[in-house]
Amino acid sequence: MLIVTTSEVPGHKITEALGLVRGTTVRARHLGNDIMGMFKGLVGGEVHEYTKVIAEAREEAIDRMKADAFALGANAILGFRFATSEVAKNAAEVVAYGTAVKMVQKGS
C-alpha cells in the first residue's frame, strides 16, 4: 500500500476517495526506561529507550491505519500525518491518519 504525505501522486489518478482512516496506540513507559531517562536528563543526550518506544508505537499506529484502509478496499493513503499526545503521566498516544483512496496509474 502506498502511503504519502501529499494529496496527489504524480502519474496516478484517484478513482475514489474512501474517507478518513486512522490507527491509534497508547504506550506506557517502563519504570526501567524512566530511570534510564532520568539519568540521561542529568547528563544530556538522546534517551534511546524512549526513542525505541515511540518508534514502535508509530509502526503499530501505521499498521492499524493500513488495516483500516484495506478494509475499505483502498490501495493508497494520501495526506498521511502523525499526532501524539500525553494521555496520562506515563503514557502517550500516537495516532496515524490520512485519506484512503483507490488510485490507478494514468493511462491505465
Number of C-alpha atoms within 10 A of each C-alpha: 10 12 18 16 13 12 12 13 16 7 9 13 16 15 10 12 15 15 13 16 24 22 22 20 18 18 17 15 15 14 10 10 15 15 11 15 18 13 12 14 12 8 8 10 9 11 16 13 15 16 11 11 16 20 12 14 21 22 15 19 23 24 16 20 25 26 16 17 26 16 10 15 13 23 16 22 29 21 15 19 16 15 11 15 11 13 13 11 8 12 13 19 19 24 22 24 23 25 23 28 23 17 19 14 11 10 7 6
